Amino acid sequence: MKAVRVKEYGGPEVMSYEEVEVPSLGAKDVLVKIEAAGINYIDTYQRSGLYQIPLPATLGLEGAGTVEEVGPEVTLFAKGDRVAYTSVPGAYAEYAAVPEEKLVNLPDGVSFNQGAAAMLQACTAHYLSQSTYPIKNGDSCLIHAAAGGVGLLLIQMAKMAGAFVIGTCSTEEKAELARAAGADEVILYSEKDFLPEVKRITDGRGVNVVYDSVGKDTFDRSIDCLQPLGYMVLYGNASGPVTEFNPATLGPKGSLFLTRPTLFAYTADRKNLVWRTSDVFNWINEGKLKLRIEHFFPLAEAQEAHRALEGRKTTGKVILTP
């Protein structure tokens, strides 16, 4: 089978499209024929070495497809089932071996592309809005990278919960996408400093929660956007990691909370995985949650897909198609 492999850390050029063996199955594994694989920023972190993984490796942490074969102890799935998964490496390939407990069924009406687009990003938006800081009616939120894959979904979930949403993005085109998703206010950070704008929009109060996937460039000012007892949720490093921070500063700023959550922890058990994916797929089928899937690349062009993502040339979800 064909797969995208990384043998050393570096830029997109270190990814190679090559022939590899079809993965072997353990007793509780399922062989999935991949129809769509989602691309996410974490893939670029693993490729570059920011997040170090054992090499050589096949990239990709989410996919959707059809069950091709099951291990002898698998009880939940059978050949031909439509399935999706996340948090299992190896999705940039024609086939992947996935532990049974990490798989979920794709409901009728949810396509492979939607399944691949929803598993990591929509489940991330779900845990951020439902668990890390459970958004309540009347809350105010600041969402950075509002036109990105997670950003657009997080806006929709925050609005479903009754929040006032402020988004940030770089261009007017992206601002229109954020507004279409439901953002009440959008700040173009390329034109205005978001901190005084948030203070102006909230009449000086600040927001209850900041969802920040940007990292280094926004971290300090994001904290200053918070109300007393507010939550700083740092869940990404698009501009680079935050390497220096003094927790003692959180006290004088209003006894603030700081957390660095990951999807892996919030879907570690099957009960949580099924809860989050069931909500997401139901919302998609009911028309309450709209996925933006615009960018498709053949598996052989994974390098170009990473360049587009890191160059901020994409909005919404990027999909690889074997």
Secondary structure as GFF3:
##gff-version 3
##sequence-region A 1 322
A	DSSP	beta_strand	2	6	.	.	.	ID=ss1
A	DSSP	three_ten_helix	12	14	.	.	.	ID=ss2
A	DSSP	beta_strand	15	19	.	.	.	ID=ss3
A	DSSP	beta_strand	29	39	.	.	.	ID=ss4
A	DSSP	alpha_helix	41	48	.	.	.	ID=ss5
A	DSSP	beta_strand	57	58	.	.	.	ID=ss6
A	DSSP	beta_strand	62	70	.	.	.	ID=ss7
A	DSSP	beta_strand	82	86	.	.	.	ID=ss8
A	DSSP	beta_strand	95	99	.	.	.	ID=ss9
A	DSSP	three_ten_helix	100	102	.	.	.	ID=ss10
A	DSSP	beta_strand	103	105	.	.	.	ID=ss11
A	DSSP	alpha_helix	112	119	.	.	.	ID=ss12
A	DSSP	alpha_helix	121	127	.	.	.	ID=ss13
A	DSSP	pi_helix	128	132	.	.	.	ID=ss14
A	DSSP	beta_strand	140	143	.	.	.	ID=ss15
A	DSSP	alpha_helix	149	160	.	.	.	ID=ss16
A	DSSP	beta_strand	164	169	.	.	.	ID=ss17
A	DSSP	alpha_helix	172	181	.	.	.	ID=ss18
A	DSSP	beta_strand	185	188	.	.	.	ID=ss19
A	DSSP	alpha_helix	194	201	.	.	.	ID=ss20
A	DSSP	beta_strand	207	212	.	.	.	ID=ss21
A	DSSP	alpha_helix	219	223	.	.	.	ID=ss22
A	DSSP	beta_strand	226	234	.	.	.	ID=ss23
A	DSSP	three_ten_helix	247	250	.	.	.	ID=ss24
A	DSSP	beta_strand	257	259	.	.	.	ID=ss25
A	DSSP	alpha_helix	263	266	.	.	.	ID=ss26
A	DSSP	alpha_helix	270	285	.	.	.	ID=ss27
A	DSSP	beta_strand	293	298	.	.	.	ID=ss28
A	DSSP	three_ten_helix	299	301	.	.	.	ID=ss29
A	DSSP	alpha_helix	302	310	.	.	.	ID=ss30
A	DSSP	beta_strand	317	321	.	.	.	ID=ss31
###
